[in-house]
Structures are given as C-alpha cells and as structure tokens.
Amino acid sequence: MYTETIKTVLIQNNVPVTTPQAERLSRYLTELLETNQTMNLTAIRDPEEAILKHLADCGICAAAIPPKADLLDVGSGAGLPAFPFAILRPDIKVTALDSTGKKADFIAETAKKLELPNLRAICRRAEDLAKDRSYRERYTAVSARAVARMNVLSELCLPFLKVGGVFLAMKSRLADEELAEALSGIGTLGGKPRETRRFSLVGGEEEAERCLILVDKRAHTPPQFPRVYTRIAAKPL
C-alpha cells in the first residue's frame, strides 16, 4: 500500500532500501496504523508522517549498527526501531524488549506475519531482565528510542552490552544537554561516549532535527546496577 512512498522517502534520506524491504515496511506500517486504532502504539496517525518520522528516522540510524550484531531494543513499544532495523539490516538479530504485554504481543505477532526470523519479542522490565545472567552483558548492540532521558536510559541499557559493544540512543536536538548530565553515570556503568551524529529528516513540511548518540562499552557494569526503577528515576547516576 505504501511501498513506493516508503522507497521515495527513504532514498531522499539516503537510506538504502530494496523493493522487498519497502514492501515489508509497508506491511508493518499497515499493521501499526490499524492496530493503533484500538491500542495506543503511536501518536502519529498520518501514514506519510509516520514514514518520515518513524521509518526514515530509524532507517538512518540503522547504518550505525555493527555488522552481524545481536541487538536488544529496549522499550520497543510499537516496534520502533526494532522493525526497521530488522528489515533494513537482515544481517543482524533483533530482540525487542517491552514491559507491556500487549505491545510485546503486537511485535511478536507482526514479526510472524512479516516472516522476520531475525526479530523476536520479550515482555519484561529492563531493570529486572538485566539481572538475568542469560541476558546481562550478552548483546553487541543496544538501542533505545523515546524511552527516557539519557541519565536514566544509560542505567537501563548499558548492563545488557558486552564489553566492546555499542549503545545507540536515538534522541532529539536536545541530545547535548542530556548527554552532559549523564556523563558521570555512563562512566560508572562502563561506557564512554564515542560521538553524536546529527541529521535532519528530509521531506516533511518542517525540518525535523534528530541526534544519534553512540556510547561504547569499555568495561563491565558493576553488579549493583541497574537499581530498581524508582531509585533510578529518583536519583540518576
């Protein structure tokens, strides 16, 4: 339904995309917008706006994922960026993590419909799952989009990363402010900021500024982290 528009918008934003990939993204978008009528998955209801602000945004960031990465998407919600990552980067494995059962079910069911073997979903709280040895410091990449401020997000995400892995924090134009207040905590958790990539989405009525913060995992996260969420939120590192 939206295949040609998706191809046009992604190519305008320098995102490589094949016709089969655009078709899968179109099917995902159709499922998202239809399900959104009965479940609150996204505030964006216009298909063209969703193509730009969801699919193109995630598509640009997909280029930063290391080859053949095992990626955990924390707070995946409607499956963003999990679906665009899995579709546009078939070389990687994506696990979408969300604490809401209905959202995790939507991701799992839609991945099955789209025949995406490299995408699965888990319903758990990040701060609980990170204490599980099967998941702690297992992933080569971790992503998060519109979940929390950087000083909270880092404690939820960095414990999942292997040393040598990369954390991709998808942020708005206020990224510098968020990163500044999170620097000390990132170091405590074993991370070190590598770079902040800035870009603007092309094709909308207004210029949409975005930032991608890349944080490298340089050392093991101390075992006391992450703390319970109430403590993380009340007193970020």
C-alpha positions in Angstrom: 0.0 0.0 0.0 2.8 2.4 0.9 5.7 0.7 -0.8 6.6 3.4 -3.4 6.2 6.3 -0.9 8.5 4.5 1.5 11.1 3.9 -1.2 11.0 7.6 -2.2 11.2 9.0 1.3 14.0 6.6 2.4 16.1 7.3 -0.7 15.6 11.0 -0.2 17.1 10.5 3.3 20.0 8.4 2.0 18.7 5.2 3.4 19.4 2.2 1.1 16.3 0.1 0.6 15.2 -2.6 -1.8 11.7 -3.1 -3.1 11.2 -6.2 -1.0 12.3 -4.3 2.1 10.0 -1.4 1.3 7.1 -3.9 0.9 7.8 -5.3 4.3 8.0 -1.9 5.8 4.7 -1.1 4.2 3.1 -4.2 5.7 4.5 -3.2 9.1 3.1 0.3 8.8 -0.3 -1.0 7.8 -0.4 -3.3 10.8 0.8 -0.5 13.1 -1.8 2.0 11.9 -4.6 -0.5 12.0 -3.7 -1.7 15.5 -3.3 1.8 16.7 -7.0 2.4 16.3 -7.6 0.1 19.3 -4.2 0.2 21.1 -2.1 3.3 21.8 1.1 2.5 19.9 1.9 5.8 18.3 0.7 9.4 18.4 1.4 9.7 14.7 -1.6 8.6 12.7 -0.9 10.0 9.3 0.9 7.5 7.1 3.2 9.9 5.3 4.2 11.5 8.6 4.9 8.0 10.0 7.0 7.1 7.0 9.2 10.1 7.6 9.3 10.4 11.4 9.4 6.7 12.2 10.7 4.7 9.2 13.2 7.2 7.8 14.4 8.2 11.2 15.1 4.6 12.2 16.5 3.8 8.8 19.2 6.5 9.1 20.2 5.1 12.5 20.4 1.5 11.2 23.6 2.3 9.4 25.4 2.7 12.8 24.7 -0.9 13.8 27.8 -3.1 13.7 27.7 -5.9 11.1 26.0 -9.1 12.3 25.1 -7.5 15.6 23.0 -9.2 18.2 20.8 -6.1 19.2 18.4 -5.5 22.0 15.9 -2.8 21.5 14.9 -1.5 25.0 11.4 -0.1 25.4 10.5 -1.1 21.9 6.8 -0.1 22.2 5.3 -0.3 18.7 8.4 -2.0 17.4 10.4 1.1 16.7 13.2 0.9 15.9 13.1 -2.9 16.1 11.1 -3.5 12.8 13.0 -1.0 10.6 16.3 -2.4 12.0 15.4 -6.0 11.4 14.0 -5.3 7.9 16.7 -3.0 6.6 19.6 -4.9 8.3 18.9 -8.6 7.7 22.4 -9.4 8.8 21.6 -8.6 12.4 19.4 -10.3 15.1 16.9 -8.1 16.9 15.3 -8.7 20.3 12.5 -6.2 21.1 12.0 -5.7 24.9 8.9 -4.0 26.3 7.3 -4.2 29.7 3.7 -4.1 28.3 2.3 -7.5 27.3 0.0 -6.2 24.5 2.9 -4.3 22.9 5.3 -7.3 23.1 2.5 -9.5 21.6 1.9 -7.0 18.8 5.6 -7.1 17.9 5.8 -10.9 18.0 2.6 -11.4 16.0 3.6 -8.9 13.4 7.1 -10.3 13.0 5.5 -13.7 12.3 3.1 -12.2 9.7 6.0 -10.4 8.0 8.2 -13.6 8.2 11.0 -11.9 10.0 13.1 -14.7 11.6 15.6 -12.2 12.9 13.1 -10.4 15.2 11.7 -11.7 18.4 10.0 -10.0 21.4 10.3 -10.3 25.2 7.9 -8.9 27.8 10.0 -7.9 30.9 11.1 -4.8 32.7 14.6 -3.9 31.6 15.9 -3.4 35.1 14.8 -6.9 36.0 16.0 -8.7 32.8 19.4 -7.1 33.1 20.0 -9.1 36.3 19.4 -12.3 34.5 22.7 -14.0 33.5 21.2 -15.1 30.2 20.8 -11.5 29.1 23.3 -9.5 31.1 26.3 -8.3 29.0 25.2 -10.6 26.2 24.5 -8.1 23.3 26.8 -6.5 20.9 24.4 -3.5 20.4 21.6 -2.0 22.4 19.1 0.6 21.1 16.5 2.9 22.7 14.2 5.5 21.2 12.0 7.9 23.1 12.2 5.9 26.3 13.7 8.2 28.9 16.4 10.9 29.5 19.9 9.8 28.9 20.9 9.7 32.6 18.1 7.2 33.3 18.3 5.3 30.0 22.0 4.5 30.4 21.4 2.5 33.5 18.7 0.6 31.8 20.7 -0.2 28.7 24.4 -0.4 29.4 24.2 -3.5 31.6 23.0 -5.5 28.6 26.0 -4.7 26.5 29.1 -6.9 26.1 32.4 -5.1 26.5 33.2 -3.8 23.0 29.5 -3.3 22.2 27.7 -0.1 21.3 24.7 1.7 22.7 22.6 3.6 20.2 20.5 6.3 21.9 18.1 7.9 19.4 17.4 11.5 20.6 16.1 14.9 19.6 18.0 18.1 19.2 18.4 18.3 23.0 21.0 15.5 22.9 23.9 17.6 24.2 22.1 18.6 27.3 21.0 15.1 28.1 24.5 13.6 27.4 26.1 16.3 29.7 24.0 15.3 32.7 24.6 11.6 32.0 28.4 11.6 31.5 29.3 10.6 35.1 26.8 7.8 35.2 27.8 6.4 31.8 31.4 6.1 33.1 30.2 4.4 36.3 28.3 1.9 34.2 31.4 1.1 32.0 30.5 3.2 29.0 32.3 6.0 27.1 30.5 8.3 24.6 32.0 7.9 21.1 30.2 10.5 19.0 26.9 12.3 18.5 25.6 12.1 14.9 23.2 14.9 13.9 20.8 14.8 11.0 17.6 16.3 9.7 14.8 14.4 8.1 14.1 15.4 4.5 10.7 15.6 3.0 8.4 17.0 5.7 6.7 20.3 6.0 9.1 21.3 8.8 12.7 20.3 9.2 12.9 17.6 11.9 16.3 17.6 13.7 17.5 14.3 15.2 20.6 13.0 17.0 22.1 9.6 17.5 24.3 9.2 20.5 26.8 6.3 20.3 28.3 5.0 23.5 30.9 2.3 23.6 31.0 -0.3 26.3 34.6 -0.1 27.7 34.3 -2.0 31.0 32.0 -4.4 32.8 29.0 -2.8 34.5 29.3 -3.2 38.3 26.9 -5.9 39.7 24.8 -3.5 41.7 23.4 -1.9 38.5 20.7 -1.5 37.3 18.9 -0.5 40.5 15.2 -0.7 40.9 13.4 1.8 38.6 12.1 4.0 41.4 15.7 4.7 42.6 17.0 5.2 39.0 14.3 7.8 38.3 14.6 9.5 41.7 18.4 9.7 41.8 20.1 9.1 38.4 23.8 8.4 38.5 
